[in-house]
Amino acid sequence: MIALGAGAGILDAKDPRGGSLGACAPSILRAIVARRGLSDVPVSAALGDAADQPGTFALAAAGAAACGADYLKVGLRFAADEDRAVAFLTAVVVAARAVSPRVRVIVAAYAEAASIGTVPPAHLPEIAIRSAASGCLIDTAVKDGRSLLDHLDAGSLARFVAGCRERGLLCGLAGSLSLSQVPRLLEIGPDVVGVRGAICEGGRTGRLDPLRLRAFADALGRRAPVAPRPA
C-alpha cells in the first residue's frame, strides 16, 4: 500500500467527493483494514459531516467499528448548543463501543463555524469529554483553496490543543494544509496532522503521490506525535 510505504502515521478512509469527512463504502474500509495487515498503523474512518441525526450516525459508527476501524471521525455540521452536541456524540460513542470497546471516536468541528452556523471549535474539548469521546479535530468545511490557517490564527489553534491536552484528549488539525505550513504546525503541536490535497496528484480527489507524502512525513519529523493504535 502506497501510504504505508511512504510513511503515513494513520490510514484515513474517506470519500472526498462526499465533503471534508465524506464516508467511504464499507467494502473499501474493510479492504484498507485487511491490507494494513500486521503493521502498527491504525485506520481511521470518516463517518460524514453530520446532520443532527443521532440514530443514523450511531448506526454508521457501529458499522465502521465492525469493519475494523481504530478511529471514527464525525463532524458536527449542524447548529446546536453544547448539550445537544453532547447528546448526539454520546449516541455515536455508545454505539461504536458496543461493537468494539477499543474503538476511539474523534469529534470534528469546522474552522468556518462562525460563518456556516455550526459548533465552534473552541467548544469541542468539553463536548468530547462529556461524551466520552477520545479526541477532537478541526477541519475546513469548504474546500475553496483557503486553509485552516487562513481561518484561525495560531493562538486560537494553540489554545485548542492545550484544551485537549488538559483533558487527556487526542487533538488533530486538518484543512487544506500545505508543506510550507509545517513549521507553524510544529509550533502549535497537535498530536495528528491530517493532509490530503497536498500529497495527491491533482488535488484532494487525485491519486496519492508517495514522494509528496514522504516529504510531508519527513518535514513533520515525528515531532508532532502520531496517535498509537489502540491496544
C-alpha positions in Angstrom: 0.0 0.0 0.0 1.4 3.4 -1.1 0.6 5.2 2.2 2.2 2.6 4.4 5.4 2.6 2.3 5.7 6.3 2.2 5.4 6.9 6.0 1.8 7.6 6.8 1.1 7.5 10.5 -2.6 6.8 10.1 -4.6 5.4 7.1 -7.6 7.6 6.8 -10.6 6.1 4.9 -12.9 8.7 3.3 -14.6 9.7 0.1 -13.5 13.3 -0.6 -16.5 13.7 -3.0 -18.8 13.5 0.0 -17.4 16.5 1.8 -14.5 17.1 4.2 -15.4 14.0 6.2 -17.2 12.0 3.4 -17.7 8.3 4.3 -16.4 5.6 2.0 -18.2 2.3 1.3 -17.9 -0.5 3.9 -16.1 -2.7 1.3 -13.4 -0.1 0.9 -12.9 0.3 4.6 -12.7 -3.4 5.1 -10.1 -3.7 2.3 -8.0 -1.0 3.9 -8.1 -2.7 7.2 -7.2 -6.0 5.6 -4.2 -4.5 3.7 -2.9 -2.8 6.8 -2.1 -6.3 7.8 0.3 -6.7 10.8 1.6 -3.1 10.7 1.1 -0.9 13.7 -0.5 1.9 11.6 -4.1 2.5 12.7 -7.0 3.0 10.4 -9.5 5.9 10.8 -12.9 6.1 9.1 -14.8 9.3 8.4 -18.5 9.0 9.1 -19.6 12.2 7.4 -20.3 15.9 8.0 -23.1 15.1 10.4 -26.6 16.4 10.4 -28.4 16.3 13.7 -29.5 12.6 13.2 -28.0 10.6 16.2 -29.7 7.4 15.2 -28.3 7.5 11.7 -24.8 8.3 12.7 -24.8 5.8 15.6 -25.7 3.1 13.1 -22.9 4.3 10.8 -20.5 4.2 13.8 -21.5 0.7 14.6 -20.9 -0.4 11.0 -17.5 1.2 10.7 -16.4 -0.3 14.1 -17.5 -3.7 12.8 -15.3 -3.2 9.7 -12.3 -2.9 12.0 -11.6 0.8 12.1 -9.5 2.0 15.1 -10.7 5.6 14.9 -14.1 7.1 13.8 -14.3 10.7 12.8 -17.7 12.5 12.9 -18.1 16.2 12.1 -20.7 18.4 13.9 -22.1 20.0 10.8 -25.2 21.3 12.4 -26.2 24.2 14.6 -26.5 23.0 18.2 -25.9 24.1 21.8 -23.4 22.2 23.8 -26.0 19.9 25.4 -27.4 18.8 22.1 -24.0 18.2 20.6 -23.2 16.0 23.7 -26.4 14.0 23.2 -25.6 13.4 19.6 -22.0 12.4 20.1 -22.8 10.2 23.1 -25.1 8.1 20.9 -22.3 7.7 18.4 -19.7 6.7 21.1 -22.1 4.2 22.8 -23.0 2.5 19.5 -19.4 2.2 18.3 -18.1 0.8 21.6 -20.9 -1.7 21.9 -19.3 -3.3 18.7 -15.7 -2.6 19.5 -14.7 -1.5 23.0 -11.3 -0.4 21.7 -12.5 2.0 19.0 -11.9 5.7 19.5 -14.4 8.4 18.4 -13.0 11.7 17.3 -15.3 14.7 17.1 -14.7 17.3 14.4 -15.7 21.0 14.2 -15.1 23.4 11.3 -12.8 26.4 11.1 -15.6 28.3 9.3 -18.1 27.6 12.2 -19.0 31.3 12.7 -20.0 31.8 9.0 -21.7 28.4 8.5 -23.5 28.4 11.8 -22.1 25.2 13.4 -20.5 24.3 16.7 -17.4 26.5 17.5 -14.1 24.6 17.6 -13.4 26.1 21.0 -16.3 24.1 22.4 -15.0 20.7 21.2 -12.8 19.6 24.1 -15.7 20.0 26.6 -18.2 18.3 24.3 -15.7 15.4 23.8 -15.0 14.9 27.4 -18.7 15.0 28.4 -19.5 12.4 25.6 -16.6 10.0 26.5 -15.1 10.6 23.0 -11.4 10.2 22.6 -10.3 13.3 20.7 -11.0 16.4 18.7 -10.3 17.6 15.2 -10.6 20.9 13.5 -11.1 20.8 9.7 -12.3 23.1 7.0 -15.9 22.6 5.7 -15.4 24.4 2.4 -12.6 23.3 0.1 -12.1 26.6 -1.8 -8.3 27.0 -1.6 -8.2 28.5 1.8 -6.5 26.5 4.6 -7.2 26.1 8.3 -4.6 28.7 9.0 -6.4 31.2 6.8 -9.5 30.9 9.0 -8.0 30.5 12.5 -4.8 32.1 13.9 -2.0 30.2 15.6 -3.0 31.4 19.0 -6.6 30.0 18.7 -5.3 26.7 17.5 -2.7 26.5 20.3 -5.5 27.1 22.9 -7.5 24.4 21.3 -4.5 22.0 21.5 -4.0 23.0 25.1 -7.7 22.4 25.9 -7.5 18.9 24.5 -4.2 18.1 26.4 -5.7 19.3 29.7 -8.5 16.8 29.3 -6.4 13.9 28.1 -7.8 14.0 24.6 -6.1 13.4 21.3 -6.1 16.6 19.1 -5.8 16.9 15.3 -5.6 19.7 12.8 -6.6 19.4 9.1 -7.9 21.5 6.3 -6.0 22.2 3.1 -2.7 22.2 4.9 0.5 22.6 2.8 4.1 21.6 3.2 5.1 25.2 3.7 2.8 25.4 6.8 4.6 22.6 8.6 6.8 24.8 10.7 3.8 26.7 12.1 2.0 23.4 12.8 5.0 22.1 14.7 4.9 25.2 16.9 1.2 24.6 17.6 2.0 20.9 18.3 -1.2 18.8 17.6 -1.0 15.1 18.0 -2.1 14.5 14.4 -1.8 16.5 11.2 -4.3 15.4 8.5 -3.5 16.1 4.8 -4.9 15.0 1.5 -4.7 17.6 -1.3 -1.0 18.4 -0.6 0.0 14.8 -1.0 -2.0 13.9 -4.1 -1.5 14.5 -7.8 -4.2 16.9 -8.9 -5.5 17.9 -5.5 -7.7 16.2 -2.9 -9.6 14.0 -5.4 -6.4 12.9 -7.1 -4.1 9.9 -6.7 -1.8 9.7 -3.7 1.8 10.7 -4.5 4.3 8.8 -2.4 7.0 11.4 -2.9 4.8 14.2 -1.6 3.7 12.0 1.3 7.3 11.2 2.2 8.3 14.8 2.0 5.4 15.8 4.3 6.2 13.0 6.8 9.9 13.9 6.8 9.1 17.6 7.4 6.9 16.7 10.4 9.9 14.6 11.6 7.8 12.8 14.3 7.9 16.0 16.4 4.2 16.1 16.1 3.4 12.7 17.8 1.2 10.2 15.9 -1.6 8.6 17.9 -0.9 5.0 18.6 -3.1 2.2 17.6 -5.4 1.1 20.4 -4.0 -1.9 22.3 
